[in-house]
Amino acid sequence: MKRYDVGRLRLVGLDMNYCVQKTALAARKRGYEVTVVKEGTLAATQTESAEKKMSSVGVATC
């Protein structure tokens, strides 16, 4: 948010395939630079699809 001078987000969360992915995509849509900290997330299934979708809109993972 420009009002708070925030432009970059680092995300962690419970489910990479749902909550984290949805939050990351929404943040990118609003203009934030987003990085998902993969070691700070969990997932019940493989995350390749979620990572590919996020990467396609400029979300980084580390």
Residue pairs with C-beta under 8 A, 6 or more apart in sequence:
6 32
7 31
7 32
7 33
8 32
8 33
8 34
8 35
9 27
9 32
9 33
9 34
9 35
10 35
10 36
10 37
11 20
11 23
11 24
11 27
11 34
11 35
11 36
11 37
11 40
11 41
12 20
12 36
12 37
12 40
12 41
13 19
13 20
13 23
13 40
13 41
13 42
14 20
14 41
14 42
15 41
15 42
15 43
15 44
16 36
16 38
16 41
16 42
16 43
16 47
16 50
16 51
17 43
17 44
17 45
17 47
17 49
17 50
20 36
20 41
20 50
21 50
21 53
21 54
24 34
24 36
24 54
24 59
25 53
25 54
25 57
25 59
27 34
28 34
28 54
28 57
28 58
28 59
29 57
33 58
34 54
34 58
34 59
34 60
35 59
35 60
35 61
35 62
36 54
36 59
36 60
36 61
36 62
37 61
37 62
38 47
38 61
38 62
41 47
43 50
51 61
54 61
55 61
